Amino acid sequence: MPTDPVEVDRLLDAGDLEGGREALSSVAASDERFAVVRIKLGLYDGSLPPGAAMQALIQLMRRDQDWPGARELYQEASNVAYRGRQSSVAHSHPPPPTDENK
């Protein structure tokens, strides 16, 4: 049983999705320390669309803006959505104008 989400994250980054899935299967679903790597596995294996991953990550970051790994995975999911030409939270609205653009 992994004691730290970093262990699972390394498996996922190495492309070992099955190893990551197996490691997560021994972790209680209620253990929120592993929330980001669960989302990452879903994003990587295609079972969680990028938009849904981003929404889940937003929920985590609303509770703690510095949730470990959430911001980085959000950016990755946003890039996946953009490359796939999917609508995403990050690309739905243009940024507000700056003084230069007025």
N, C-alpha and C positions, 0 to 999 in steps of 0.2 A: 504494500500500500504506500503510495507516495505521501510524503509528509509535507511537501511544499509544492505549490502550483508551478514553480520554476522547472521542476523535474518533468512535468507533463508538457510544459511549454517547449522545452528542448526537444522532446519527441516530435511534437507537431511541427516545429521549425525544421526538423530534419526530414520531414515528410513521412514519418512513421505514424500515420493516422490510426492504424490498428493498435499499435502499442499505446498511443495516447488514450484511445477508447478503452482499452483493457485496464490501464492505470486508473482512469476515472470511474470505472465500474466498481472499484473497491472503495471509493470515497462516498460518504453519505451525501445524498442530494441536497441536504440542508446545510452542508459545509460551504458557506459563501466565499471562502478563500479561493475556491476553485471556479467561481462563476465565470471569470474572463476566459479561462482555458476551455470551459464547456462551450461558451459562445464561439471561441476560435475553432474548436473542432467542428461545430456545426457549419461555420462559414467555409472551412476548408473542405469538408466532405460533401458540401452542397445541400445538406439537410436544413440549413438555415439561410434564407436569402439575405443578401447584404443589408437591405432596409430593415429587416427584422432584427438582425444583429446590431445594427446601429441603434435601434429603439431600445433594445435590452441594455446596451452600454450606456445610453443616455440615462436610463433609470438608475443604473449603478452610480453614475457620476453626479446625479442629483442628490444622492445620499452622501457621497463623499467625492468631491471634485478631483481628489488625488488617488482614486481607487487604482491600485497597482495594475498597470498594463491596459487599463480601459481606454485611455486617450489614444495610445498607439494603435490598438486594435480598431478603434473607431476610424482613425485615418485610413487604415488598411481596408476596412469594409467600404468606406467612402470611395476609395480608389477603385475597388472591385466593381462597385455600382456604376461609377462613372465610365469605366472601360466597357462595361456590359451595356452601356446606354440605358441604365435603369434610373428611374427617378430616385433621388435620395434626399434626405433631410438637409444635407450639407449643400446640395446644389439646387434646391428648389427655389430659393430666393436669392437674388443678387444682394451683395453687401450694401449697406447704406452708403450714400455718396460721401466722399470726402470733400473738404473745402476746395480742393483743386478741380473736382468734377462739377461743381455748381456753376 
